[in-house]
């Protein structure tokens, strides 16, 4: 469940992967959200599932 029930400020959104179906999803999803965010928006990545090495390198 993670932060699914966290109280967020008005206008904030939470993106969350579902169980193990999307291992390595968090980091590239946060980068995409940051690129797409408007100037006044901030993207915060909280990760700790240990799958960062599973994220394929770009290049």
N, C-alpha and C positions, 0 to 999 in steps of 0.2 A: 504494500500500500504506500509506503514511503510518505511523501508529503501530500498525498491526495486529499487529506482533510485539513490541511493547513489553512489558517485564515490569512488571506491576502488583502492588500490594500485595494481600494476601489480602482478599477481599470487594469489591474494586474491579471495576468493569465499564467497558468501552469501547464507545461507540456511534460508528459510522463510516458515512458515506455511501458508496455504491458508484459509483465512476467519476463520470461527468457526469450521470447520470440524476436526480440530486437537487440540482441547483444551488440554493443559497440555503437549504438544509436545516438547516445546523448551528446557526445562531443561534436560530430558533424551537424547534428540538429541545432545545437546552440550557435555554431558558426553561421549556418544558414539563416537563423533567426536574427543574428546580429547584422548580417549583410542586408537583410530585408527590412530591419527596424527603421523607423523614422528617426530623425536627428534627436528628438527629445526622449526617446525610449532607451532603456538600459536592459541588457540581457545578462542574466546571472546563471552560470552553470554550477550546479552542485552535483558532483558525481563521486562515486566511491565503490562502485560495484566491481572494480578491478578489470574492466574490459577495455580500457583505453588502448592497450596493445592490440586488441582485435580490430581496431579502426584501421582500414586500409590506408596506406600513405597516398598522397596525391602526387602527381607528377608526370 
